[in-house]
Amino acid sequence: MRSLLTDTYSAFDNIYSGWILWNLFLAFIPLLLSFRLFRPKAIPKPWFWLACGVVGLTGVVGFWSRVPAILGIGGACWATLSVEIAARY
């Protein structure tokens, strides 16, 4: 199981570089909203909230690679993130 997870992570990290997770995240948001708004009884509430959690986790993973560019820290590693933020304020 560990090998399967590391191979999957490696494939998403090297081949797709996060764009496919970001596109899946963006595609599933309207899908979940449409089921919740127009067919509320089609998916039981526990399954709906589980799907929302998976979509949210996918969004976090997809957004993770864009955080340095948004914060303006360029190629800085995550270990120095708190130091740079503390230095700005």
C-alpha positions in Angstrom: 0.0 0.0 0.0 2.8 2.4 0.8 4.4 1.8 -2.5 1.1 2.5 -4.3 0.7 5.8 -2.4 4.2 6.9 -3.1 3.9 6.0 -6.8 0.7 8.0 -7.0 2.2 11.0 -5.3 5.2 10.8 -7.5 3.1 10.7 -10.6 1.1 13.7 -9.5 4.2 15.6 -8.4 6.3 14.9 -11.5 4.0 14.4 -14.4 1.0 16.5 -13.7 2.6 19.0 -11.4 -0.7 19.8 -9.7 -2.7 21.1 -12.6 -4.9 18.0 -12.8 -5.8 18.2 -9.1 -6.6 21.9 -9.5 -8.9 21.2 -12.5 -10.6 18.4 -10.6 -11.2 20.7 -7.7 -12.7 23.4 -10.0 -14.9 20.8 -11.8 -16.3 19.2 -8.7 -17.4 22.4 -7.0 -20.3 23.1 -9.4 -21.1 19.4 -9.5 -21.6 19.2 -5.7 -23.4 22.5 -5.7 -25.8 21.3 -8.4 -26.6 18.2 -6.5 -27.1 20.1 -3.2 -29.3 22.8 -4.8 -31.4 20.9 -7.4 -31.4 17.3 -6.1 -30.9 17.5 -2.3 -32.1 14.0 -1.6 -30.1 12.3 -4.4 -27.0 12.0 -2.1 -27.4 11.3 1.6 -26.0 14.0 3.8 -23.0 11.9 5.2 -21.9 11.1 1.7 -22.4 14.7 0.6 -20.2 16.0 3.4 -17.6 13.3 2.7 -17.5 14.4 -1.0 -17.2 18.1 0.2 -14.2 17.0 2.4 -12.5 15.2 -0.5 -13.1 18.2 -2.8 -11.7 20.5 -0.1 -8.7 18.4 0.4 -8.1 18.3 -3.4 -8.3 22.1 -3.4 -5.8 22.4 -0.6 -3.4 20.0 -2.4 -3.9 21.8 -5.7 -3.5 25.2 -4.2 -0.4 24.3 -2.2 2.0 24.8 -5.1 0.6 28.3 -5.8 1.0 29.6 -2.3 4.6 30.9 -2.6 3.7 32.9 -5.7 0.6 34.4 -4.1 2.5 35.4 -1.0 5.3 36.8 -3.1 8.1 34.7 -1.5 9.3 33.3 -4.8 11.4 30.1 -4.4 11.7 30.2 -0.7 11.2 27.0 1.1 8.4 26.4 3.6 10.8 26.3 6.5 11.6 30.0 6.1 8.0 31.1 5.4 7.3 32.0 9.0 10.6 33.9 9.3 9.8 36.0 6.2 6.3 36.7 7.3 7.4 37.7 10.7 10.1 40.0 9.2 7.5 41.8 7.1 5.4 42.7 10.1 
